[in-house]
Amino acid sequence: MKSKILAVILLLLNSAPTRAMYCGVNLVHEGLRKIEVLQRCGPPAYSDAVYESRFLTPNTTFPRPLVGSILASPLAGWQQVAVEEWVYNLGPTQFMRQLIFENGRLIEIRSLGYGG
């Protein structure tokens, strides 16, 4: 009986969406806006921002196809995309996380090495 309860608990702990992370008890996942990530995690240990010029065709989704938030580019042409990188250092026993935003939306979460 105890092993069944343990199996259910482990299943629930591993049920977070792919490409997500926790800041304490707050779940952070792709598609969130920067302000939502700041509210859940606080300020990052490191951040950097650049603008990239990208050629978009009429069928290109912008910034990337995310469920429920697809913004189609109406015209082909060059467009400026704001790209930001945030790094959260979660301590020496956890992997650091690199968050990539495009035009204010979280599009990717990457695991880095252990924090310090």
N, C-alpha and C positions, 0 to 999 in steps of 0.2 A: 504494500500500500504506500509506504514512504517513497519507494522508487517511482511510483506513478506520479505522486505529487511533485517530486523533484523533476521528472521529465516534463510535466506541464509548466513548471516555473521556468525551466531552461528554454522551452519552446516560446513562452511569452517574452522572455528577455531577448531572444533572437528574432522577434517578429518585426523589428523596426524596418522601414523601407530601405532598400539598397541605396547606397550613396547618401547615408544619413549619419548624424553624430549626435551625441548628447552633450549639452553644457549643463552639468549638474543633473537636474531632472527634466530639463527642457530639450525637446527634440528639434533638431535643425535638419532640414532636408532641401533638396533642389526645388527651385521655384519660389522660395521666399525672397522678400525684398530685403535690402540692406538694413533698414530700420527694424525689421522683425528679428534679424539675426543679432543686431546690437542689443535689442531688448532681452533676448534669450541668453546671450553669451557675454555681453559687455564688450569693451573695446579689445581689438586684437593686439597681440604682442608685436606684430609687424604688419604693415600695409604698404601697397604700392599701386599706382594708377597710371595707365597710359591710354592713349586713343589710337585705334587702329583704323585704317581705311580698308574697307572691304567692298568688293564688287558683288552686288546682290542682283539676282535675277527675279522676275516676277513671282516665281514659285518658291523662292527662298523664304524660310521662316526666320523670324528675327526676334530675339537674338538666337534662340535655338528652339526646336519644338519641345514644349513642355505641356503635359496634360493640363487642359483648362486654361492655358495662357499662351496660345499661339497667336503671334502678331505677324501677319503676312505683309511682306514688302509690296506695296502696290505698283511700284515702278522699278525697272532695272536701273542700275547705276551705282556710283560710288557713294557709300555712306560711312559716317564716322561712328565707331562703336567704342563706348567707354568700357575698358577692361580693368578690373581691380582684382588684386590678389591680397587676401588676408591670411595671416597665419596665427593659429591659436596654439599656445604651448600649454598642454594639459597636465604637465608635471613629469617627473622622471620615470614613472611607472606606466605611462600611456604614450601612444604615438601622438606627435604633433599633427595638426590638421591644416591643410591649405584649402582655402575656399576661393573659388573663382567666380566673379560676378561679371555679367555683361549687361550694360545699360541698367544697372541697379538690381538685377535679378541673379540669384544664386544658381549657377548652371552646373557646377562640379565641386565635389569634395574629394580631396586626395589625402591619403595617409602618408606622412613623412616618417622620419626616424623618431626615436624616443626623445622626449623633451628633457629639459634640464632644470 
